[in-house]
Amino acid sequence: MSINVLVTGGAGYIGSHTCKYIKSKGLNPIVYDNFVYGHKKAVQWGPYIEGDLLDTELVQKTLKENNIQGVIHFAAYAYVGESVQNPIKYYENNVMGSLSLLKAMRETNVSKIVFSSTCATYGIPQKIPITEDMPQNPINPYGQTKLIVENILQDYGLAYGLKSVALRYFNAAGASPESEIGEDHTPETHAIPLALESAITGREFKVFGTDYPTPDGTCIRDYIHVDDLASAHYLAFKYLEESRQNFTAFNLGTGKGTSVKDILSAVHKVSGKDVNATFAPRRAGDPAQLVADSQKIQSVLGWKPIYTDIHKTIETAYKWEIKKRDYK
């Protein structure tokens, strides 16, 4: 029997790649998206319902009419800076939207959910690499909303028998190797697409901070390819079918740190063009390093990242950028 999966936010960057991946593994993704940030053209592997998560009745109707067996929940606002300036937008959408989804799931007896969480729940890490048992002290409302939902999932597990996995990912990057889909944010805030845009168009690329306690003075991040993220969501969903745990959290990263200057040189190597980099002071709240320890998901789910070379990840992103803008 085919399994129908509701993918909230399935028209977004990571959601659309996950739909493609789970479809290739025999699951049927049904996308639920309000298209505030998602793109209809990214929904290529199943039908979509246009709606808001706060519309509990529509979510319930969608779950019932499509015989949904489980949920992969991406739908959230994810701009850290905006969350600081306009926290109510994030609490209403990310927290209340999740509560509305969970209410609809309870009313339709859907008891499995994979939740898109983030390393932002850790805040400023005490040590590197970051393990799942380290304290979670978010330093912005975005990270706070994700942690609140993680706590809600744990409470629902104890009270109602909900089974959930929270995937705390680090820096998503890259695009599908076939360039069907990729990053397409407005505004774009991620380092790799911004550096590629600079190499292609000559637009300025700002490096925030060159005096961090890192080998080259710039921030270090763990960039994980979006296809590796997608495969982890599939494995997490399958895990919920057999798991006796009500709630499990996994980090998702490569375990390798890449500095901003490393990105600049990799973009040059892949594109043959220089990034028009300018240097600016640090941004408040940017940790010097964020690198994942992903041993738990590797040992429990057998997940392994395929893209461990930043050049390969940037290559897929570059091909997508060229296709996206039809640049010649």
N, C-alpha and C positions, 0 to 999 in steps of 0.2 A: 504494500500500500504506500502510495506517495505521501510524503510529509510536507504539509504547508506551514511555512514559517513567516510570521509577520516581521518585517524589517522596518522599524520606525527610523525615519531619516535615511531611508534607502536610496534617495536621490542625491545624497551628499558624497563627498570624496571617499571616505572609508566605507560607507554604506553601500555605494554602487559597486565597488570592487568586491565586497563581501557577497553581494547578490550574484555576481558573475561566478565567484568561486563555489558557493554552495550549490548553485544550479549545476555546475560541472560535476558535483558529487551526488546528484540525484535528489536534492531538496528543492522545493518550489518556493521561491521568495515572492511574497506579496508585499509591495512597498506601501507604507503609509507616510505621507510627507505633506507639509504645508507649502513647500516650494519657496519659502522665504529666502533660503540660501541654496537649496538643492536645485537640480536641473532636470527637467523632464527628459531631455535627450540622453541623460545618464541612466535612465530606467530602460534597460534593454533585455532583461532576463526574466520578465514576468510582468503582471499587471500592477497598476498603482491605484491607490485611493487618495484623493486630495482632501486633506483635512487636518485639523489641529488636534494635538493630544489632549488639550483641555476640554474638547468635545467628547465627554465620556460616553455618551449615547452612541455616537458614530463609531468610536473605537470598539465598543461592545458589539455593535451591529457587524462591524468588519470582522471581528474575531469569530462570531457565530456563523455568518454567511459563508466565510471562506474555510470553515472547519480547521482553524488554526491550532497547531499542536504545540507551538512554542514561539517565543519572541526573541529577536535580537534587537536591542534598544540603543540606537545611535542618537535619536533626535535630541539635540541640545544646542544652545548657543555656546560658542567656544572662543570668544575673543577676550583674553585676560584683561587687557586695558579697559575695554568697554565695561567689563564686569565690575571694575573698581569705580568707574564713573556712574554707572547705572545699575546698581545691584538688584533693584526690584525686578528688572527685566529678566535677570538670570534666576532669581528665586522663583518667580512665577512660572517661567517656561521650564527650567530644568528640574525643579523640585515638584511644583504642583502638577506639571505635565506628567511626570513619572508617577505621582500618586494617582492621577486620573487613569493612566494606563493600568496600574496595578489593581485599581478598583474594578475596571472592566475585565481584567484577567480573572479576578476572583469570581465575578458574576457569571463567567462563562467556563469556569473550571479549567483554565489554562494555567499550568503550574510550573512552567520552565521559562527562565529568562536569562539571556546573556547580556550583560550590561557593559556599555562602553564607558570605562572610567579613565583615569589619567594619573600620571606620575605627579601632577600638580597637587594631589592630596597629601603628598609628603612634605611640601613646603621646602624649606632649606634643609637638605639632608645632613645628618650627623656624620655619615661616612659614605664613601664610594667603594664599590657599587652598592646600589640600594636594594635591600631585600624586603620581602613582603611584610616581615614582622617589625620593621622600623616604625617609629611613631609617625602618625599622620597629623601634621600641623599645617594646613593650607594657609597661604599668605595672601590669597585673593578670593573674592566671592565665587569665581568660576570653580576653583579647586574645592571651595567649601561646599558648593552645591553638589558636586560629584561625591564628596565624602558623606553628605547627608543622605543621598540616595543609597550609597553602600550600606549605611546604618539602617535605613528603612528596609532594605532587602534582608538584612540579618534578622530584624525584628519580625518581618513577615514569614521568614523561614521557621522561626520558633513558634509563632502564634498560629500560622495557617498552613504550614507545610510547603510553602513556596520553595522551589529549588532554583538557585541562582549562581552564576559565575560573574565576577567583576574582573574585567581585563584592564589593568592599569598600564596604558601604553605611554611610551616615551615619544620621540619626535617622528611622526608619520612622514614618509617621503616617497618619491618615485611615482610611477604610473604603470598602467598595464603594458606589458612588453609589446603588445600589438597596437598600442596607442589608441585604443577605442575610448578609454576614459582616463582621467588624471585629475590633478589639482586644478580647480577653477573657482577660486574664492574671490569675492568682491566685498571688502578690500582683501588683498593678499597680504599676509603678515609673516608667512613662513620663509625661512632663510634661503632654501634651495631654489624655489621658483622665482624669488626676488633677485637672487644672484644670476640666474639664467636670463631673466628679463633684462637685467643690466648688460649682460654679455651680448644679447641679441640687439637691444635698442640703444645702448649707451647711456640709459637712464642711471642716475646715481644710486648706489647701493651703500647704505649706512652700516658701518660696523660699530656697534655700541660697546665701548669699553675695550681698551688694549692693555689694561694694567691688572688683569685678574691673576691670581696665583696659579697660572697654568703655564705649560712650556712655552707657548708663544704669546701669552698675555690676553688671548681672546677666549670667550666662553666655549666650553666643551659640552656637546650633547650627543645622545645616543640616537642615531637616525635608523629607523626600522622601515623597511620597504612595505608599502601598502598591501602587496600580495601576501607577504608573510603575516601581516595583521589579519588578512582575510582568512588564511588557512587556520589561524588560531581560533577565530570565531567558530569555524566549522567544528574543530576538535572540541571546543568548549561545549557546543550544542550537543554533540554526540555523547560527551561525558555526562551531561545532565540526565541522559536517558538511563544510565546505569548507576550514577552516584547516589550514595546514601547521605552525602553531606547536604545540608540546607544552603550553605553559603561557602564559596571558595573564591579567593582572590589570587590572581596571577599577574606578575609583571611581564611586560612584553617589550623586549629590546634585543639588540645584538650583543650587548656586553662590551661593545667597543665605543670609545669616545672619539668624536671628530670635532675639531675646533673650527671656528668661523674662518680662520685663515686657511685651514685644510679644505674647506668648502670652496673658497675662492680659487685655490690652485687646481682642485679637481674639476671645477667648471671650466677653467681655462684648458685643461687637458682634454676634456670631452668635447668642447665646442670649438676649440682653436681660437677663442676670442677672450680678451681681457675683460674682467669685471671692473666697472668704473666705481671703485671703492673709495669712500671717504670715511674718516674716523671721527667718532663722536664719543662723548662721555658715556659711562655706564648708565643703564636704565635701572630705576629703583626696583628691587625685588628679583633681579636676575641672578640666580645662583651661579657660581663659577663653573660647577660641573654637575651634570645629571647623567648618570650612566646606570643601566639596569643590571641587576643580577636576575637572569631568567632561568636559573637552574630548576626552579620548582615546576614551571610549566613543561620544561623539557623532560623531567623525570616522571611527572604525573600523567601528562597527555602525550608524550612522545613528540612534541612540537620541536621543530628546528628551523631557524631562519635560513633561507636559501641565499638571500642577498646579504653577504657579510662584507663586501667590498664597496665602499662609498662611490667609487667610480661607476660601478655597474648600476647602482641605484640612480645616480645622476644621469647616466646615459638614457635610462627609460624616461626620466623627467624631461630631458632635453628633447627627445624625439616627440614627446607629447606637446611641449611648448611650441615646437616648430609647426606641428600639425594644427594645434589650436589657433594659432595666429596666421596660419597659411603663409608663414615667412619664407621668402626665397632669397 
